[in-house]
């Protein structure tokens, strides 16, 4: 699959739910959202049908996301369905890890091999303040321990940078990569309708974070762990893990975008941001061929996103990142 700019698209992020058990300050309003009805959400068999069609067109890699995917019942069953699709070479999952400890083995047995875990602080009080939920810190680290024990590799830790919120922990996160085989990725705060004040006042660039990490010790550019994302990676000498940066605001990486997104409601989005999406759900339920719809979505995939710091003008009306799987 190639878009009109010659980019090869072989990666699909699949959101299985718009719901989440946390209310992270940069991601979702405290009061939540108007949740999708059950009949609006794709069944696992419908998701697998989309993956099969796209695999026949060149799709190779799938990531299961949410909201928080582990709040949807038996998500390991979906993982098994996707793993059985001919042509799919890689299956991964993004999670906040709150429910991971009890599901890690089932997910691994179903074919998931790589994990991205959202963790914005190493301090219990701060984790729970950012998540706006109490009692989750212990469960997150139990989930991470279970993931290591089961054998997920790589484990990537996603840290959304917030000035005055967690930027005093940049060095602490980086030092973890010298002790554990984690791949810590600092991510720049992206604006949506619900976080405009935060993104306007608390933005910190990954370049600033890297300068602070370099003050600890020498960093060398490395290829980084297997994956499909836009991170640029570095490593301390002899460290088992890496430090990565994802820079959607200070330096876009759209020129090498290799992905599309399937929302929980069955909308195929060629970009996380913007308002372009194609309704696959109706076609699936009416028994129509979705391949022409996928091809048209590829054709209209934009060259880049148009995010503006502190403004929702380029977000396509998104209230929360959880609506499309981040």
VEXVO-776349 format. One record per residue (C-alpha): residue number from 1; residue in three letters; x negated, y negated, z. Coordinates in nm, 3 decimals. Each point is the difference from the previous one (the first is absolute). Example, Ala and Ser with C-alpha at 12.3 -4.5 7.8 and 13.67 -1.06 7.14 Angstrom:
BEGIN
+-----+-----+---------+---------+---------+
!   k !   r !      c1 !      c2 !      c3 !
+-----+-----+---------+---------+---------+
!   1 ! ALA !  -1.230 !   0.450 !   0.780 !
!   2 ! SER !  -0.137 !  -0.344 !  -0.066 !
+-----+-----+---------+---------+---------+
***
This chain:
BEGIN
+-----+-----+---------+---------+---------+
!   k !   r !      c1 !      c2 !      c3 !
+-----+-----+---------+---------+---------+
!   1 ! UNK !   0.000 !   0.000 !   0.000 !
!   2 ! UNK !  -0.140 !  -0.337 !  -0.101 !
!   3 ! UNK !   0.156 !  -0.342 !   0.044 !
!   4 ! UNK !  -0.012 !  -0.283 !  -0.252 !
!   5 ! UNK !  -0.333 !  -0.121 !   0.144 !
!   6 ! UNK !  -0.170 !   0.336 !  -0.052 !
!   7 ! UNK !   0.000 !   0.100 !   0.367 !
!   8 ! UNK !   0.042 !   0.373 !   0.055 !
!   9 ! UNK !   0.279 !   0.066 !   0.250 !
!  10 ! UNK !  -0.029 !   0.339 !   0.169 !
!  11 ! UNK !   0.101 !  -0.078 !   0.359 !
!  12 ! UNK !   0.351 !  -0.028 !   0.150 !
!  13 ! UNK !   0.086 !  -0.120 !   0.349 !
!  14 ! UNK !   0.329 !   0.155 !   0.110 !
!  15 ! UNK !   0.199 !  -0.166 !   0.279 !
!  16 ! UNK !   0.228 !   0.252 !   0.170 !
!  17 ! UNK !   0.171 !  -0.242 !   0.239 !
!  18 ! UNK !   0.030 !  -0.371 !   0.071 !
!  19 ! UNK !   0.022 !   0.067 !   0.375 !
!  20 ! UNK !  -0.284 !  -0.021 !   0.250 !
!  21 ! UNK !  -0.040 !   0.074 !   0.369 !
!  22 ! UNK !  -0.221 !  -0.310 !   0.044 !
!  23 ! UNK !   0.059 !  -0.371 !  -0.068 !
!  24 ! UNK !  -0.351 !  -0.120 !  -0.082 !
!  25 ! UNK !  -0.016 !  -0.378 !  -0.005 !
!  26 ! UNK !  -0.134 !  -0.026 !  -0.356 !
!  27 ! UNK !   0.224 !   0.270 !  -0.148 !
!  28 ! UNK !   0.358 !  -0.009 !   0.123 !
!  29 ! UNK !   0.234 !  -0.235 !   0.191 !
!  30 ! UNK !   0.053 !   0.089 !   0.365 !
!  31 ! UNK !   0.371 !   0.059 !  -0.064 !
!  32 ! UNK !  -0.073 !   0.235 !  -0.288 !
!  33 ! UNK !   0.169 !  -0.018 !  -0.339 !
!  34 ! UNK !   0.329 !   0.095 !  -0.163 !
!  35 ! UNK !  -0.087 !   0.369 !  -0.037 !
!  36 ! UNK !   0.081 !   0.199 !  -0.310 !
!  37 ! UNK !   0.294 !   0.239 !   0.023 !
!  38 ! UNK !  -0.075 !   0.370 !  -0.023 !
!  39 ! UNK !   0.163 !   0.027 !  -0.343 !
!  40 ! UNK !  -0.225 !  -0.281 !  -0.127 !
!  41 ! UNK !  -0.319 !   0.190 !   0.086 !
!  42 ! UNK !  -0.150 !   0.251 !  -0.238 !
!  43 ! UNK !   0.021 !   0.364 !   0.106 !
!  44 ! UNK !  -0.328 !   0.189 !   0.014 !
!  45 ! UNK !   0.101 !   0.196 !  -0.310 !
!  46 ! UNK !   0.060 !  -0.327 !  -0.187 !
!  47 ! UNK !  -0.343 !  -0.130 !   0.100 !
!  48 ! UNK !  -0.158 !   0.326 !  -0.115 !
!  49 ! UNK !   0.183 !  -0.032 !  -0.332 !
!  50 ! UNK !  -0.153 !  -0.347 !  -0.055 !
!  51 ! UNK !  -0.344 !   0.133 !   0.087 !
!  52 ! UNK !   0.041 !   0.291 !  -0.245 !
!  53 ! UNK !   0.092 !  -0.231 !  -0.287 !
!  54 ! UNK !  -0.285 !  -0.240 !   0.078 !
!  55 ! UNK !  -0.247 !   0.287 !   0.041 !
!  56 ! UNK !   0.086 !   0.101 !  -0.354 !
!  57 ! UNK !  -0.093 !  -0.354 !  -0.106 !
!  58 ! UNK !  -0.335 !  -0.006 !   0.183 !
!  59 ! UNK !   0.074 !  -0.053 !   0.371 !
!  60 ! UNK !  -0.264 !   0.168 !   0.217 !
!  61 ! UNK !   0.022 !  -0.149 !   0.349 !
!  62 ! UNK !   0.287 !  -0.064 !   0.240 !
!  63 ! UNK !   0.014 !  -0.174 !   0.338 !
!  64 ! UNK !   0.301 !   0.038 !   0.231 !
!  65 ! UNK !   0.087 !  -0.324 !   0.183 !
!  66 ! UNK !   0.288 !  -0.173 !   0.177 !
!  67 ! UNK !   0.099 !  -0.209 !   0.197 !
!  68 ! UNK !  -0.144 !   0.271 !   0.220 !
!  69 ! UNK !   0.028 !   0.328 !  -0.192 !
!  70 ! UNK !  -0.014 !   0.222 !   0.307 !
!  71 ! UNK !   0.333 !  -0.133 !   0.128 !
!  72 ! UNK !   0.173 !   0.177 !  -0.290 !
!  73 ! UNK !   0.088 !   0.357 !   0.086 !
!  74 ! UNK !  -0.224 !   0.278 !  -0.132 !
!  75 ! UNK !  -0.217 !  -0.216 !  -0.224 !
!  76 ! UNK !  -0.233 !   0.301 !  -0.023 !
!  77 ! UNK !   0.263 !   0.162 !  -0.224 !
!  78 ! UNK !  -0.043 !  -0.284 !  -0.248 !
!  79 ! UNK !  -0.375 !   0.041 !   0.021 !
!  80 ! UNK !   0.038 !   0.366 !  -0.097 !
!  81 ! UNK !   0.222 !  -0.089 !  -0.295 !
!  82 ! UNK !  -0.251 !  -0.254 !  -0.127 !
!  83 ! UNK !  -0.297 !   0.230 !   0.056 !
!  84 ! UNK !   0.165 !   0.260 !  -0.224 !
!  85 ! UNK !   0.028 !  -0.240 !  -0.295 !
!  86 ! UNK !  -0.242 !   0.094 !  -0.275 !
!  87 ! UNK !  -0.250 !  -0.278 !  -0.064 !
!  88 ! UNK !   0.007 !  -0.156 !   0.347 !
!  89 ! UNK !  -0.356 !   0.016 !   0.129 !
!  90 ! UNK !   0.020 !  -0.209 !   0.316 !
!  91 ! UNK !   0.267 !  -0.055 !   0.266 !
!  92 ! UNK !  -0.045 !  -0.248 !   0.286 !
!  93 ! UNK !   0.213 !  -0.174 !   0.263 !
!  94 ! UNK !   0.008 !  -0.338 !   0.175 !
!  95 ! UNK !   0.121 !  -0.009 !   0.360 !
!  96 ! UNK !  -0.014 !  -0.194 !   0.324 !
!  97 ! UNK !  -0.085 !   0.338 !   0.166 !
!  98 ! UNK !   0.258 !  -0.033 !   0.280 !
!  99 ! UNK !   0.165 !   0.327 !  -0.109 !
! 100 ! UNK !  -0.308 !   0.156 !  -0.155 !
! 101 ! UNK !  -0.115 !   0.231 !   0.279 !
! 102 ! UNK !   0.305 !   0.225 !  -0.029 !
! 103 ! UNK !   0.008 !  -0.004 !  -0.381 !
! 104 ! UNK !  -0.368 !   0.009 !  -0.098 !
! 105 ! UNK !  -0.028 !   0.377 !  -0.046 !
! 106 ! UNK !   0.321 !   0.026 !  -0.204 !
! 107 ! UNK !  -0.112 !  -0.283 !  -0.228 !
! 108 ! UNK !  -0.341 !   0.156 !  -0.052 !
! 109 ! UNK !   0.153 !   0.340 !  -0.072 !
! 110 ! UNK !   0.231 !  -0.169 !  -0.253 !
! 111 ! UNK !  -0.293 !  -0.138 !  -0.199 !
! 112 ! UNK !  -0.069 !  -0.347 !   0.142 !
! 113 ! UNK !  -0.376 !  -0.044 !   0.032 !
! 114 ! UNK !  -0.066 !  -0.371 !   0.049 !
! 115 ! UNK !   0.146 !  -0.245 !   0.253 !
! 116 ! UNK !   0.018 !  -0.377 !   0.031 !
! 117 ! UNK !   0.080 !  -0.108 !   0.355 !
! 118 ! UNK !   0.105 !  -0.354 !   0.092 !
! 119 ! UNK !  -0.181 !  -0.112 !   0.315 !
! 120 ! UNK !  -0.043 !  -0.372 !   0.059 !
! 121 ! UNK !  -0.170 !   0.006 !   0.339 !
! 122 ! UNK !  -0.198 !   0.228 !   0.229 !
! 123 ! UNK !   0.158 !  -0.152 !   0.312 !
! 124 ! UNK !   0.316 !   0.153 !   0.143 !
! 125 ! UNK !   0.166 !  -0.329 !   0.091 !
! 126 ! UNK !  -0.074 !  -0.150 !  -0.339 !
! 127 ! UNK !   0.112 !   0.304 !  -0.201 !
! 128 ! UNK !   0.334 !  -0.010 !   0.173 !
! 129 ! UNK !   0.032 !  -0.378 !  -0.033 !
! 130 ! UNK !  -0.069 !   0.012 !  -0.375 !
! 131 ! UNK !   0.233 !   0.300 !  -0.045 !
! 132 ! UNK !   0.258 !  -0.157 !   0.234 !
! 133 ! UNK !   0.059 !   0.344 !   0.148 !
! 134 ! UNK !  -0.123 !   0.134 !   0.334 !
! 135 ! UNK !  -0.147 !   0.343 !   0.064 !
! 136 ! UNK !  -0.137 !   0.054 !  -0.351 !
! 137 ! UNK !  -0.375 !  -0.046 !   0.055 !
! 138 ! UNK !  -0.051 !   0.342 !   0.158 !
! 139 ! UNK !   0.208 !   0.172 !  -0.268 !
! 140 ! UNK !  -0.196 !  -0.164 !  -0.283 !
! 141 ! UNK !  -0.331 !   0.127 !   0.134 !
! 142 ! UNK !   0.148 !   0.344 !   0.066 !
! 143 ! UNK !   0.103 !  -0.002 !  -0.365 !
! 144 ! UNK !  -0.350 !  -0.095 !  -0.113 !
! 145 ! UNK !  -0.153 !   0.274 !   0.215 !
! 146 ! UNK !   0.244 !   0.253 !  -0.147 !
! 147 ! UNK !  -0.081 !  -0.114 !  -0.353 !
! 148 ! UNK !  -0.372 !   0.055 !   0.057 !
! 149 ! UNK !   0.061 !   0.340 !   0.159 !
! 150 ! UNK !   0.221 !   0.118 !  -0.286 !
! 151 ! UNK !  -0.259 !  -0.104 !  -0.258 !
! 152 ! UNK !   0.133 !  -0.305 !  -0.185 !
! 153 ! UNK !  -0.284 !  -0.160 !  -0.190 !
! 154 ! UNK !  -0.044 !  -0.284 !  -0.055 !
! 155 ! UNK !   0.183 !  -0.188 !   0.274 !
! 156 ! UNK !   0.024 !  -0.367 !  -0.085 !
! 157 ! UNK !   0.087 !  -0.259 !   0.264 !
! 158 ! UNK !   0.181 !  -0.306 !  -0.134 !
! 159 ! UNK !  -0.051 !  -0.319 !   0.201 !
! 160 ! UNK !   0.201 !  -0.308 !  -0.102 !
! 161 ! UNK !  -0.210 !  -0.300 !   0.100 !
! 162 ! UNK !   0.166 !  -0.276 !   0.201 !
! 163 ! UNK !  -0.197 !  -0.297 !   0.129 !
! 164 ! UNK !   0.062 !  -0.033 !   0.371 !
! 165 ! UNK !   0.179 !   0.333 !  -0.001 !
! 166 ! UNK !  -0.267 !   0.263 !  -0.052 !
! 167 ! UNK !  -0.298 !  -0.164 !  -0.173 !
! 168 ! UNK !  -0.205 !   0.023 !   0.320 !
! 169 ! UNK !   0.002 !   0.378 !  -0.051 !
! 170 ! UNK !  -0.156 !   0.002 !  -0.347 !
! 171 ! UNK !  -0.339 !   0.107 !   0.133 !
! 172 ! UNK !   0.157 !   0.266 !   0.226 !
! 173 ! UNK !   0.182 !   0.157 !  -0.295 !
! 174 ! UNK !  -0.316 !  -0.004 !  -0.208 !
! 175 ! UNK !  -0.201 !   0.170 !   0.275 !
! 176 ! UNK !   0.249 !   0.289 !   0.005 !
! 177 ! UNK !  -0.126 !   0.101 !  -0.345 !
! 178 ! UNK !  -0.340 !   0.073 !   0.157 !
! 179 ! UNK !   0.160 !   0.246 !   0.241 !
! 180 ! UNK !   0.292 !   0.163 !  -0.183 !
! 181 ! UNK !   0.058 !   0.097 !  -0.365 !
! 182 ! UNK !   0.268 !  -0.266 !  -0.036 !
! 183 ! UNK !   0.019 !  -0.243 !  -0.288 !
! 184 ! UNK !   0.107 !  -0.334 !   0.146 !
! 185 ! UNK !   0.154 !  -0.235 !  -0.258 !
! 186 ! UNK !   0.063 !  -0.364 !   0.081 !
! 187 ! UNK !   0.300 !  -0.132 !  -0.191 !
! 188 ! UNK !   0.087 !  -0.364 !  -0.061 !
! 189 ! UNK !   0.341 !  -0.111 !   0.123 !
! 190 ! UNK !   0.252 !  -0.019 !  -0.286 !
! 191 ! UNK !   0.298 !  -0.238 !   0.018 !
! 192 ! UNK !   0.362 !   0.117 !  -0.006 !
! 193 ! UNK !   0.320 !  -0.171 !   0.101 !
! 194 ! UNK !  -0.023 !   0.113 !   0.362 !
! 195 ! UNK !  -0.363 !  -0.086 !   0.074 !
! 196 ! UNK !  -0.056 !  -0.338 !  -0.164 !
! 197 ! UNK !  -0.104 !  -0.188 !   0.313 !
! 198 ! UNK !  -0.238 !   0.279 !   0.097 !
! 199 ! UNK !  -0.154 !   0.020 !  -0.347 !
! 200 ! UNK !  -0.033 !  -0.378 !  -0.016 !
! 201 ! UNK !  -0.164 !  -0.052 !   0.340 !
! 202 ! UNK !  -0.181 !   0.326 !   0.070 !
! 203 ! UNK !  -0.160 !   0.097 !  -0.330 !
! 204 ! UNK !  -0.360 !   0.115 !   0.009 !
! 205 ! UNK !  -0.187 !   0.119 !  -0.307 !
! 206 ! UNK !  -0.175 !   0.332 !  -0.029 !
! 207 ! UNK !  -0.314 !  -0.186 !  -0.108 !
! 208 ! UNK !  -0.017 !  -0.163 !   0.341 !
! 209 ! UNK !   0.052 !   0.340 !   0.163 !
! 210 ! UNK !  -0.283 !   0.151 !  -0.204 !
! 211 ! UNK !  -0.242 !  -0.275 !   0.101 !
! 212 ! UNK !   0.071 !   0.080 !   0.363 !
! 213 ! UNK !  -0.049 !   0.372 !  -0.057 !
! 214 ! UNK !  -0.332 !  -0.064 !  -0.176 !
! 215 ! UNK !  -0.122 !  -0.173 !   0.315 !
! 216 ! UNK !   0.015 !   0.338 !   0.178 !
! 217 ! UNK !  -0.231 !   0.180 !  -0.242 !
! 218 ! UNK !  -0.077 !   0.037 !  -0.368 !
! 219 ! UNK !   0.287 !   0.105 !  -0.224 !
! 220 ! UNK !  -0.049 !   0.172 !  -0.332 !
! 221 ! UNK !   0.268 !   0.020 !  -0.270 !
! 222 ! UNK !   0.124 !   0.356 !  -0.048 !
! 223 ! UNK !   0.255 !   0.173 !  -0.216 !
! 224 ! UNK !   0.212 !   0.080 !   0.303 !
! 225 ! UNK !   0.234 !   0.292 !   0.070 !
! 226 ! UNK !   0.225 !   0.158 !  -0.262 !
! 227 ! UNK !   0.311 !  -0.201 !  -0.070 !
! 228 ! UNK !   0.194 !  -0.215 !  -0.240 !
! 229 ! UNK !   0.002 !  -0.339 !   0.163 !
! 230 ! UNK !  -0.167 !  -0.337 !  -0.052 !
! 231 ! UNK !  -0.240 !   0.001 !   0.295 !
! 232 ! UNK !  -0.369 !  -0.083 !  -0.033 !
! 233 ! UNK !  -0.212 !   0.203 !   0.243 !
! 234 ! UNK !  -0.320 !  -0.044 !   0.201 !
! 235 ! UNK !  -0.190 !   0.218 !   0.244 !
! 236 ! UNK !  -0.234 !  -0.049 !   0.295 !
! 237 ! UNK !  -0.321 !   0.207 !  -0.024 !
! 238 ! UNK !   0.078 !   0.368 !   0.074 !
! 239 ! UNK !   0.359 !  -0.080 !   0.106 !
! 240 ! UNK !   0.259 !   0.280 !  -0.051 !
! 241 ! UNK !   0.270 !  -0.252 !  -0.094 !
! 242 ! UNK !   0.026 !  -0.313 !  -0.213 !
! 243 ! UNK !   0.123 !  -0.357 !   0.022 !
! 244 ! UNK !   0.232 !  -0.107 !  -0.280 !
! 245 ! UNK !   0.170 !  -0.324 !  -0.101 !
! 246 ! UNK !   0.325 !  -0.053 !  -0.191 !
! 247 ! UNK !   0.031 !  -0.355 !  -0.127 !
! 248 ! UNK !   0.339 !  -0.070 !  -0.159 !
! 249 ! UNK !  -0.018 !  -0.372 !   0.080 !
! 250 ! UNK !  -0.363 !  -0.114 !  -0.028 !
! 251 ! UNK !  -0.086 !   0.215 !  -0.300 !
! 252 ! UNK !   0.268 !   0.192 !  -0.186 !
! 253 ! UNK !  -0.084 !   0.345 !  -0.130 !
! 254 ! UNK !   0.292 !   0.017 !  -0.243 !
! 255 ! UNK !  -0.229 !   0.057 !  -0.296 !
! 256 ! UNK !  -0.054 !   0.356 !   0.122 !
! 257 ! UNK !   0.352 !   0.075 !   0.123 !
! 258 ! UNK !   0.081 !   0.366 !  -0.061 !
! 259 ! UNK !   0.338 !   0.037 !   0.168 !
! 260 ! UNK !   0.373 !  -0.036 !   0.006 !
! 261 ! UNK !   0.242 !   0.033 !   0.290 !
! 262 ! UNK !   0.323 !   0.193 !   0.044 !
! 263 ! UNK !   0.217 !  -0.155 !   0.271 !
! 264 ! UNK !   0.218 !   0.204 !   0.233 !
! 265 ! UNK !   0.303 !  -0.117 !  -0.200 !
! 266 ! UNK !  -0.144 !   0.127 !  -0.328 !
! 267 ! UNK !  -0.132 !  -0.322 !  -0.151 !
! 268 ! UNK !  -0.324 !   0.035 !  -0.194 !
! 269 ! UNK !  -0.215 !  -0.307 !   0.061 !
! 270 ! UNK !  -0.307 !  -0.070 !  -0.214 !
! 271 ! UNK !  -0.135 !  -0.240 !   0.266 !
! 272 ! UNK !   0.038 !  -0.020 !   0.378 !
! 273 ! UNK !   0.093 !  -0.365 !  -0.040 !
! 274 ! UNK !   0.219 !  -0.178 !  -0.252 !
! 275 ! UNK !   0.358 !   0.087 !  -0.091 !
! 276 ! UNK !  -0.052 !   0.254 !  -0.279 !
! 277 ! UNK !   0.154 !   0.340 !   0.068 !
! 278 ! UNK !   0.177 !   0.271 !  -0.198 !
! 279 ! UNK !   0.294 !   0.200 !   0.134 !
! 280 ! UNK !  -0.087 !   0.370 !  -0.026 !
! 281 ! UNK !   0.257 !   0.114 !   0.256 !
! 282 ! UNK !   0.301 !  -0.064 !  -0.223 !
! 283 ! UNK !  -0.161 !   0.176 !  -0.294 !
! 284 ! UNK !  -0.093 !   0.300 !   0.213 !
! 285 ! UNK !   0.350 !   0.035 !   0.139 !
! 286 ! UNK !   0.156 !  -0.039 !  -0.343 !
! 287 ! UNK !  -0.228 !   0.266 !  -0.146 !
! 288 ! UNK !  -0.175 !  -0.238 !  -0.239 !
! 289 ! UNK !  -0.361 !   0.024 !  -0.112 !
! 290 ! UNK !  -0.212 !  -0.228 !   0.218 !
! 291 ! UNK !  -0.315 !   0.018 !  -0.215 !
! 292 ! UNK !   0.102 !  -0.299 !  -0.220 !
! 293 ! UNK !   0.068 !  -0.205 !   0.314 !
! 294 ! UNK !  -0.345 !   0.084 !   0.136 !
! 295 ! UNK !  -0.161 !  -0.093 !  -0.332 !
! 296 ! UNK !   0.183 !  -0.335 !  -0.004 !
! 297 ! UNK !  -0.109 !  -0.072 !   0.358 !
! 298 ! UNK !  -0.359 !   0.066 !  -0.103 !
! 299 ! UNK !   0.042 !  -0.239 !  -0.291 !
! 300 ! UNK !   0.120 !  -0.285 !   0.222 !
! 301 ! UNK !  -0.252 !   0.056 !   0.282 !
! 302 ! UNK !  -0.136 !  -0.352 !   0.070 !
! 303 ! UNK !  -0.364 !  -0.090 !  -0.039 !
! 304 ! UNK !  -0.031 !  -0.110 !   0.363 !
! 305 ! UNK !   0.192 !  -0.102 !   0.309 !
! 306 ! UNK !   0.066 !  -0.366 !   0.077 !
! 307 ! UNK !  -0.018 !  -0.011 !   0.378 !
! 308 ! UNK !  -0.062 !  -0.340 !   0.159 !
! 309 ! UNK !  -0.125 !  -0.017 !   0.356 !
! 310 ! UNK !   0.274 !  -0.114 !   0.236 !
! 311 ! UNK !   0.271 !   0.015 !  -0.269 !
! 312 ! UNK !   0.244 !   0.268 !  -0.109 !
! 313 ! UNK !   0.012 !  -0.140 !  -0.354 !
! 314 ! UNK !  -0.193 !   0.293 !  -0.144 !
! 315 ! UNK !   0.144 !   0.278 !   0.214 !
! 316 ! UNK !   0.307 !   0.057 !  -0.215 !
! 317 ! UNK !   0.240 !  -0.058 !   0.287 !
! 318 ! UNK !  -0.150 !   0.263 !   0.230 !
! 319 ! UNK !   0.095 !  -0.058 !   0.360 !
! 320 ! UNK !  -0.226 !   0.278 !   0.129 !
! 321 ! UNK !  -0.281 !   0.216 !  -0.136 !
! 322 ! UNK !   0.190 !   0.303 !   0.129 !
! 323 ! UNK !   0.259 !  -0.050 !  -0.272 !
! 324 ! UNK !  -0.235 !   0.130 !  -0.269 !
! 325 ! UNK !  -0.249 !   0.208 !   0.194 !
! 326 ! UNK !  -0.277 !  -0.258 !   0.026 !
+-----+-----+---------+---------+---------+
***
